């Protein structure tokens, strides 16, 4: 069941990613990052607020919204960032991205594990399911807070190049 829930979002993301690339070529990156980051906030905040009422359908839907936002934002940011490099630096840029992605994933996993443990300590006499729910909500709130910062940055940070140059 969990694999099927994740499959739906992954298939939708597989269709959205090339569309996002085409949109980036035609309208630039700014709007895609803004829309993507807002979708990520909506999904993570919804997971946070609805953690104790999640159903298979709701998880599938929210994960799909999350992956659409991810495709609009992260994938286009990677492409845009690599486009800023000289051709001879592309390999180094890609290696740096992959290395940072691995480190970030490790750090994120450690933070989430700590938040899950904190959730257990918040309700020491509760059952394991309730303790896990507390920790998961802390984790979702943490991710939501980071995504809110990203939304704010996506609205205040602008490229030094004019939008027309961004498309070219």
N, CA and C of each residue as an Amber inpcrd file, in Angstrom:
protein
   504
   0.8390000  -1.1970000   0.0000000   0.0000000   0.0000000   0.0000000
   0.8810000   1.2560000   0.0000000   1.9350000   1.2340000   0.8170000
   2.7820000   2.4350000   0.8760000   3.4740000   2.6730000  -0.4570000
   3.8830000   1.6060000  -1.1410000   4.5010000   1.7660000  -2.4590000
   3.5370000   2.3630000  -3.4660000   2.2850000   1.9240000  -3.4310000
   1.2740000   2.4620000  -4.3470000   1.0000000   3.9320000  -4.0460000
   1.0240000   4.3000000  -2.7640000   0.8050000   5.7060000  -2.4000000
   1.9100000   6.5800000  -2.9690000   3.1430000   6.1100000  -2.8880000
   4.2670000   6.8900000  -3.3990000   4.3210000   6.8820000  -4.9170000
   3.8460000   5.8070000  -5.5290000   3.8810000   5.6810000  -6.9870000
   3.0810000   6.7800000  -7.6740000   1.9310000   7.1010000  -7.1330000
   1.0750000   8.1200000  -7.7610000   1.8130000   9.4540000  -7.8670000
   2.3940000   9.9050000  -6.7630000   3.1280000  11.1690000  -6.7790000
   4.3300000  11.1150000  -7.6960000   5.0060000   9.9780000  -7.7150000
   6.1930000   9.8410000  -8.5630000   5.8380000   9.8910000 -10.0450000
   4.7460000   9.2500000 -10.4180000   4.3130000   9.2830000 -11.8230000
   3.9160000  10.6990000 -12.2200000   3.1690000  11.3810000 -11.3690000
   2.7770000  12.7600000 -11.6530000   4.0200000  13.6430000 -11.7720000
   4.9730000  13.4540000 -10.8680000   6.2130000  14.2300000 -10.9070000
   6.9910000  13.9640000 -12.1910000   6.9570000  12.7280000 -12.6680000
   7.6610000  12.3870000 -13.9160000   7.0690000  13.1380000 -15.1000000
   5.7810000  13.4360000 -15.0570000   5.1580000  14.2110000 -16.1260000
   5.3620000  15.7120000 -15.9350000   5.4170000  16.1590000 -14.6900000
   5.5530000  17.5890000 -14.4100000   6.9820000  18.0770000 -14.6600000
   7.9830000  17.2530000 -14.3910000   9.3750000  17.6780000 -14.5220000
   9.7300000  18.1930000 -15.9160000   9.4270000  17.4550000 -16.9910000
   9.7450000  18.0030000 -18.3210000   8.9190000  19.2550000 -18.6420000
   7.6850000  19.2900000 -18.1590000   6.8510000  20.4740000 -18.3620000
   7.4730000  21.6750000 -17.6530000   7.9780000  21.4470000 -16.4430000
   8.6340000  22.5310000 -15.7020000   9.8640000  23.0250000 -16.4480000
  10.6010000  22.1030000 -17.0630000  11.7710000  22.5070000 -17.8530000
  11.3840000  23.3810000 -19.0270000  10.3110000  23.0040000 -19.7090000
   9.8410000  23.8230000 -20.8360000   9.3440000  25.1790000 -20.3600000
   8.6420000  25.1830000 -19.2260000   8.1640000  26.4580000 -18.6790000
   9.3320000  27.3480000 -18.2620000  10.3690000  26.7480000 -17.7040000
  11.5430000  27.5300000 -17.3170000  12.1720000  28.1860000 -18.5460000
  12.2240000  27.4500000 -19.6480000  12.7790000  28.0160000 -20.8780000
  11.9330000  29.1610000 -21.4130000  10.6170000  29.0820000 -21.2150000
   9.7450000  30.1030000 -21.8100000   9.4450000  31.2780000 -20.8860000
   9.2660000  31.0300000 -19.5730000   8.8860000  32.1380000 -18.6830000
   9.9440000  32.4760000 -17.6400000  11.0070000  31.6910000 -17.5700000
  12.0450000  31.9380000 -16.5700000  11.7900000  31.1440000 -15.3110000
  12.6910000  31.2770000 -14.3830000  12.6690000  30.4300000 -13.1890000
  11.8850000  31.0380000 -12.0290000  11.7900000  32.3510000 -11.9850000
  11.2340000  33.0390000 -10.8190000   9.8370000  32.5340000 -10.4400000
   8.9320000  32.4730000 -11.3840000   7.5550000  32.0640000 -11.0850000
   7.4710000  30.5900000 -10.7100000   8.2860000  29.7590000 -11.3440000
   8.2700000  28.3320000 -11.0170000   8.7410000  28.0920000  -9.5880000
   9.7880000  28.8000000  -9.1730000  10.2910000  28.6500000  -7.8030000
   9.2410000  29.1260000  -6.8140000   8.5900000  30.2200000  -7.1110000
   7.5630000  30.7400000  -6.2040000   6.3910000  29.7670000  -6.0890000
   5.8870000  29.3090000  -7.2130000   4.7520000  28.3660000  -7.1930000
   5.1670000  27.0660000  -6.5090000   6.3280000  26.5480000  -6.8630000
   6.7990000  25.3030000  -6.2650000   6.9660000  25.4050000  -4.7580000
   7.5510000  26.5070000  -4.2900000   7.7620000  26.6540000  -2.8480000
   6.4370000  26.8040000  -2.0990000   5.4720000  27.4840000  -2.6950000
   4.1550000  27.5970000  -2.0580000   3.4840000  26.2230000  -1.9830000
   3.5910000  25.4250000  -3.0450000   3.0230000  24.0770000  -3.0070000
   3.6950000  23.2190000  -1.9340000   5.0050000  23.3810000  -1.7670000
   5.7110000  22.6340000  -0.7270000   5.2470000  23.0470000   0.6710000
   5.0140000  24.3320000   0.8800000   4.5050000  24.7930000   2.1760000
   3.1060000  24.2360000   2.4240000   2.2630000  24.2970000   1.4060000
   0.9020000  23.7730000   1.5570000   0.9360000  22.2980000   1.9330000
   1.7530000  21.5230000   1.2400000   1.8210000  20.0840000   1.5080000
   2.3760000  19.7990000   2.8970000   3.5000000  20.4230000   3.2590000
   4.1060000  20.1210000   4.5580000   3.2590000  20.6430000   5.7180000
   2.6510000  21.8060000   5.5500000   1.7680000  22.3200000   6.5990000
   0.5490000  21.4230000   6.7530000   0.0170000  20.9470000   5.6470000
  -1.1280000  20.0310000   5.7110000  -0.7500000  18.7400000   6.4190000
   0.4210000  18.1950000   6.1040000   0.8860000  17.0050000   6.8210000
   0.9920000  17.3020000   8.3150000   1.4880000  18.4890000   8.6670000
   1.6500000  18.8680000  10.0750000   0.3100000  18.9300000  10.7920000
  -0.6180000  19.6400000  10.1890000  -1.9100000  19.8800000  10.8400000
  -2.8160000  18.6500000  10.8360000  -2.6670000  17.8030000   9.8390000
  -3.5560000  16.6430000   9.6990000  -2.8870000  15.3260000  10.0980000
  -1.7430000  15.3950000  10.7590000  -0.9560000  14.1930000  11.0460000
  -1.7700000  13.1100000  11.7490000  -2.6520000  13.4710000  12.6520000
  -3.4180000  12.4530000  13.3740000  -4.6970000  12.0360000  12.6510000
  -4.9460000  12.5820000  11.4690000  -6.1450000  12.2300000  10.7040000
  -5.8140000  11.7910000   9.2790000  -4.5790000  11.4280000   9.0250000
  -4.1750000  11.0710000   7.6660000  -4.7700000   9.7300000   7.2460000
  -5.2410000   9.6980000   6.0150000  -5.7310000   8.4710000   5.4000000
  -4.8270000   8.1620000   4.2110000  -5.0110000   6.9950000   3.6430000
  -4.2100000   6.6290000   2.4730000  -4.4170000   7.6420000   1.3500000
  -5.6500000   8.0180000   1.0860000  -5.9470000   8.9850000   0.0270000
  -5.3470000  10.3520000   0.3010000  -5.4320000  10.7870000   1.5490000
  -4.8980000  12.1020000   1.9090000  -3.3720000  12.1190000   1.8050000
  -2.7300000  11.0660000   2.2730000  -1.2750000  10.9790000   2.1520000
  -0.8710000  10.9920000   0.6810000  -1.5810000  10.2230000  -0.1330000
  -1.2810000  10.1660000  -1.5670000  -1.4420000  11.5390000  -2.2110000
  -2.5320000  12.2200000  -1.8990000  -2.7850000  13.5390000  -2.4760000
  -1.7620000  14.5730000  -2.0320000  -1.4690000  14.6090000  -0.7420000
  -0.4980000  15.5850000  -0.2360000   0.9070000  15.3060000  -0.7520000
   1.2610000  14.0310000  -0.8510000   2.5750000  13.6860000  -1.3930000
   2.6700000  14.0770000  -2.8640000   1.5750000  13.9430000  -3.5910000
   1.5510000  14.3460000  -4.9990000   1.7420000  15.8600000  -5.1260000
   1.0440000  16.6180000  -4.2890000   1.2240000  18.0750000  -4.2890000
   2.6740000  18.4190000  -3.9450000   3.2380000  17.7120000  -2.9660000
   4.6240000  17.9420000  -2.5740000   5.5700000  17.6960000  -3.7480000
   5.3810000  16.5950000  -4.4580000   6.2820000  16.2850000  -5.5690000
   6.1020000  17.2240000  -6.7570000   4.9010000  17.7350000  -6.9590000
   4.7090000  18.7460000  -8.0080000   5.5030000  20.0020000  -7.6440000
   5.3820000  20.4410000  -6.3940000   6.1600000  21.5920000  -5.9370000
   7.6500000  21.3390000  -6.0420000   8.0610000  20.1330000  -5.6970000
   9.4730000  19.7600000  -5.7870000   9.9620000  19.8470000  -7.2310000
   9.1790000  19.3120000  -8.1600000   9.5730000  19.3430000  -9.5770000
   9.6460000  20.7760000 -10.0930000   8.7020000  21.6170000  -9.6760000
   8.7090000  23.0030000 -10.1390000   9.8640000  23.8000000  -9.5520000
  10.2500000  23.4660000  -8.3350000  11.2580000  24.2830000  -7.6640000
  12.6560000  23.6810000  -7.7270000  12.8760000  22.5520000  -7.1280000
  14.2290000  22.0210000  -6.9890000  14.8350000  21.6100000  -8.3220000
  14.0860000  20.9220000  -9.1470000  14.6480000  20.4720000 -10.4190000
  15.0220000  21.6430000 -11.3110000  14.1760000  22.6630000 -11.3410000
  14.4890000  23.8230000 -12.1760000  15.6390000  24.6330000 -11.5790000
  15.7300000  24.6980000 -10.2550000  16.8550000  25.4050000  -9.6290000
  18.1820000  24.7200000  -9.9460000  18.1950000  23.3970000  -9.9370000
  19.4200000  22.6800000 -10.2890000  19.8170000  22.9970000 -11.7230000
  18.8660000  22.9110000 -12.6290000  19.1490000  23.1970000 -14.0320000
  19.6330000  24.6290000 -14.2010000  18.9390000  25.5680000 -13.5860000
  19.3080000  26.9740000 -13.6860000  20.7090000  27.2060000 -13.1190000
  21.0000000  26.6090000 -11.9770000  22.3100000  26.7680000 -11.3670000
  23.4230000  26.2270000 -12.2440000  23.2030000  25.0530000 -12.8320000
  24.2260000  24.4720000 -13.7040000  24.3950000  25.2890000 -14.9800000
  23.3210000  25.9330000 -15.4430000  23.4140000  26.7690000 -16.6420000
  24.2900000  28.0010000 -16.4110000  24.4820000  28.3750000 -15.1570000
  25.2890000  29.5530000 -14.8520000  26.7840000  29.2510000 -14.9190000
  27.1350000  27.9740000 -15.0030000  28.5400000  27.5740000 -15.0210000
  29.0740000  27.5180000 -16.4450000  30.3640000  27.7000000 -16.5550000
  31.0350000  27.5020000 -17.8450000  30.9700000  26.0120000 -18.1840000
  30.9430000  25.6790000 -19.4720000  30.8310000  24.2570000 -19.8590000
  31.8750000  23.3540000 -19.2020000  33.1050000  23.8420000 -19.0410000
  34.1400000  23.0070000 -18.4420000  33.9290000  22.8230000 -16.9330000
  33.0320000  23.5990000 -16.3130000  32.7530000  23.4850000 -14.8820000
  31.4940000  22.6640000 -14.5880000  30.7810000  22.2400000 -15.6220000
  29.5150000  21.5070000 -15.4260000  29.7070000  20.2400000 -14.5980000
  30.7510000  19.4800000 -14.8810000  31.0140000  18.2580000 -14.1220000
  31.2650000  18.5500000 -12.6540000  32.0400000  19.6000000 -12.3860000
  32.3040000  19.9860000 -11.0000000  31.0280000  20.4580000 -10.3100000
  30.2200000  21.2130000 -11.0240000  28.9570000  21.6940000 -10.4560000
  28.0280000  20.5450000 -10.1190000  27.9330000  19.5900000 -11.0060000
  27.0760000  18.4330000 -10.7720000  27.6060000  17.6070000  -9.6020000
  28.9300000  17.4360000  -9.5320000  29.5280000  16.7010000  -8.4150000
  29.2770000  17.4180000  -7.0920000  29.4160000  18.7320000  -7.0910000
  29.1590000  19.5050000  -5.8710000  27.6990000  19.3640000  -5.4440000
  26.7810000  19.4420000  -6.4120000  25.3640000  19.2920000  -6.0990000
  25.0950000  17.9170000  -5.4890000  25.6070000  16.8640000  -6.1130000
  25.3600000  15.5100000  -5.6090000  25.9730000  15.3080000  -4.2250000
  27.1540000  15.8600000  -3.9900000  27.7910000  15.7490000  -2.6780000
  26.9670000  16.4770000  -1.6260000  26.5610000  17.7080000  -1.9320000
  25.7500000  18.4770000  -0.9770000  24.4010000  17.8100000  -0.7330000
  23.8490000  17.1850000  -1.7570000  22.5750000  16.4850000  -1.5950000
  22.7340000  15.3210000  -0.6150000  23.8410000  14.5820000  -0.7170000
  24.0940000  13.4670000   0.2040000  24.2820000  13.9720000   1.6390000
  25.0710000  15.0250000   1.8070000  25.2720000  15.5810000   3.1490000
  23.9690000  16.1300000   3.7200000  23.2170000  16.8260000   2.9060000
  21.9450000  17.3830000   3.3680000  20.9800000  16.2810000   3.7740000
  20.9440000  15.2170000   2.9880000  20.0800000  14.0850000   3.3240000
  20.4770000  13.4610000   4.6510000  21.7670000  13.3390000   4.9010000
  22.2520000  12.7790000   6.1660000  21.8940000  13.6860000   7.3390000
  22.1170000  14.9620000   7.1590000  21.7930000  15.9190000   8.2210000
  20.2880000  15.9370000   8.4680000  19.5040000  15.9400000   7.3970000
  18.0500000  15.9300000   7.5290000  17.5520000  14.6870000   8.2460000
  18.1350000  13.5370000   7.9240000  17.7550000  12.2960000   8.5930000
  18.0700000  12.3690000  10.0840000  19.2360000  12.9090000  10.4290000
  19.6150000  13.0370000  11.8380000  18.6760000  13.9910000  12.5780000
  18.3300000  15.0950000  11.9450000  17.4120000  16.0550000  12.5730000
  16.0470000  15.4240000  12.7760000  15.5520000  14.7260000  11.7630000
  14.2270000  14.1060000  11.8920000  14.2360000  13.0230000  12.9700000
  15.3140000  12.2470000  13.0620000  15.4060000  11.2290000  14.1160000
  15.3980000  11.8900000  15.4940000  16.1050000  13.0010000  15.6210000
  16.1170000  13.7250000  16.8980000  14.7300000  14.2610000  17.2310000
  14.0090000  14.7550000  16.2260000  12.6580000  15.2680000  16.4650000
  11.6980000  14.1390000  16.8260000  11.8530000  12.9840000  16.2030000
  11.0230000  11.8290000  16.5750000  11.2900000  11.4340000  18.0260000
  12.5500000  11.4270000  18.4200000  12.9010000  11.0990000  19.8070000
  12.3580000  12.1520000  20.7680000  12.4110000  13.4120000  20.3570000
  11.8680000  14.4890000  21.1840000  10.3690000  14.3060000  21.3670000
   9.6840000  13.8900000  20.3170000   8.2500000  13.6190000  20.4180000
   7.9580000  12.5500000  21.4470000   8.8000000  11.5260000  21.5040000
   8.6250000  10.4620000  22.4920000   8.8310000  11.0010000  23.9060000
   9.7950000  11.8920000  24.0700000  10.0450000  12.4630000  25.4070000
   8.9470000  13.4290000  25.8280000   8.2400000  14.0190000  24.8690000
   7.1690000  14.9620000  25.2010000   5.9780000  14.2540000  25.8320000
   5.8000000  12.9960000  25.5140000   4.6730000  12.2220000  26.0530000
   5.2050000  10.8860000  26.5750000   5.9500000  10.9040000  27.6790000
   6.6320000   9.6890000  28.1370000   5.6930000   8.5470000  28.5300000
   4.4810000   8.8520000  28.9280000   3.5560000   7.8020000  29.3690000
   2.5830000   7.3690000  28.2770000   2.6820000   7.9900000  27.1170000
   1.7950000   7.6350000  26.0050000   2.3090000   6.3790000  25.3040000
   1.4460000   5.7970000  24.4780000   1.8740000   4.6120000  23.7340000
   2.8170000   5.0290000  22.5980000   3.4650000   4.0490000  22.0010000
   4.4690000   4.3040000  20.9680000   3.8810000   5.0340000  19.7600000
   2.6620000   4.6810000  19.3820000   2.0310000   5.3330000  18.2270000
   1.8480000   6.8270000  18.4820000   1.3970000   7.1860000  19.6830000
   1.1990000   8.5970000  19.9980000   2.5380000   9.3320000  20.0660000
   3.5430000   8.6870000  20.6410000   4.8620000   9.3030000  20.7020000
   5.4250000   9.5400000  19.2970000   5.2380000   8.5730000  18.4240000
   5.7100000   8.7150000  17.0380000   4.9510000   9.8280000  16.3370000
   3.6520000   9.9180000  16.5720000   2.8480000  10.9960000  15.9900000
   3.3600000  12.3540000  16.4540000   3.6660000  12.4860000  17.7490000
   4.2010000  13.7540000  18.2780000   5.4960000  14.1220000  17.5670000
   6.3840000  13.1460000  17.4300000   7.6620000  13.4000000  16.7660000
   7.4990000  13.7260000  15.2990000   6.5880000  13.0220000  14.6270000
   6.3450000  13.2860000  13.2080000   5.8020000  14.6940000  13.0090000
   4.8920000  15.1100000  13.8820000   4.3750000  16.4740000  13.7760000
   5.4810000  17.4980000  13.9760000   6.3640000  17.2650000  14.9340000
   7.5080000  18.1750000  15.1150000   8.3390000  18.2450000  13.8440000
   8.5840000  17.0890000  13.2410000   9.3590000  17.0470000  12.0010000
   8.6830000  17.8080000  10.8860000   7.3770000  17.6090000  10.7310000
   6.6520000  18.3150000   9.6740000   6.6360000  19.8190000   9.9290000
   6.4820000  20.2240000  11.1760000   6.5290000  21.6540000  11.4790000
   7.9080000  22.2370000  11.1800000   8.9570000  21.4910000  11.4860000
  10.3190000  21.9320000  11.1850000  10.5070000  22.1340000   9.6810000
  10.0770000  21.1600000   8.8910000  10.2010000  21.2620000   7.4290000
   9.3390000  22.4150000   6.9120000   8.1510000  22.5780000   7.4690000
   7.2910000  23.6850000   7.0620000   7.9670000  25.0240000   7.3380000
   8.5970000  25.1600000   8.4990000   9.2910000  26.4130000   8.8320000
  10.3980000  26.7030000   7.8280000  11.1550000  25.6850000   7.4660000
  12.2050000  25.8810000   6.4600000  11.5870000  26.2990000   5.1250000
  10.5010000  25.6570000   4.7420000   9.8650000  25.9860000   3.4600000
   9.2610000  27.3920000   3.4750000   8.7780000  27.8520000   4.6160000
   8.2830000  29.2350000   4.7030000   9.4370000  30.2020000   4.4460000
  10.6020000  29.9060000   4.9900000  11.7810000  30.7380000   4.7290000
  12.1020000  30.7360000   3.2350000  12.0040000  29.5780000   2.6040000
  12.2630000  29.4790000   1.1620000  11.2470000  30.3070000   0.3800000
   9.9740000  30.2700000   0.7800000   8.9510000  31.0790000   0.0960000
   9.3030000  32.5540000   0.2040000   9.6530000  32.9950000   1.4010000
  10.0120000  34.4040000   1.5910000  11.2090000  34.7640000   0.7110000
  12.2270000  33.9110000   0.7270000  13.4090000  34.1800000  -0.1070000
  13.0520000  34.2010000  -1.5920000  12.1280000  33.3430000  -2.0150000
  11.7680000  33.3040000  -3.4360000  11.0660000  34.5870000  -3.8710000
  10.4870000  35.3080000  -2.9360000   9.8250000  36.5640000  -3.2830000
  10.7370000  37.7670000  -3.1360000  11.8010000  37.6640000  -2.3220000
  12.6370000  38.8540000  -2.1340000  13.9470000  38.7870000  -2.9010000
  14.4000000  37.5930000  -3.2330000  15.6480000  37.4850000  -3.9810000
  15.3290000  37.5060000  -5.4610000  15.9740000  38.4020000  -6.1590000
  15.7940000  38.4610000  -7.6050000  17.1450000  38.3200000  -8.2780000
  17.1120000  37.8880000  -9.4930000  18.3450000  37.7380000 -10.2620000
  18.9000000  39.1190000 -10.5910000  20.2170000  39.2060000 -10.7100000
  20.8240000  40.4650000 -11.1180000  20.5410000  40.7430000 -12.5800000
  20.2150000  39.6820000 -13.3190000  19.8870000  39.8420000 -14.7320000
  18.4050000  40.1750000 -14.8630000  18.0240000  40.9590000 -15.8490000
  16.6080000  41.1920000 -16.0720000  15.9350000  39.9030000 -16.5180000
  14.6290000  39.8390000 -16.3400000  13.8580000  38.6260000 -16.6730000
  14.0840000  38.1810000 -18.1120000  14.2020000  39.1180000 -19.0340000
  14.3990000  38.7570000 -20.4460000  15.7230000  38.0050000 -20.6210000
  16.7600000  38.4410000 -19.9290000  18.0520000  37.7500000 -20.0200000
  17.9950000  36.3910000 -19.3590000  17.1290000  36.2450000 -18.3390000
  16.9800000  34.9850000 -17.6390000  16.4280000  33.9160000 -18.5830000
  15.5870000  34.3250000 -19.5250000  14.9980000  33.3740000 -20.4700000
  15.9970000  32.9240000 -21.5190000  16.9550000  33.7510000 -21.8300000
  17.8950000  33.4570000 -22.8940000  18.9610000  32.5870000 -22.4620000
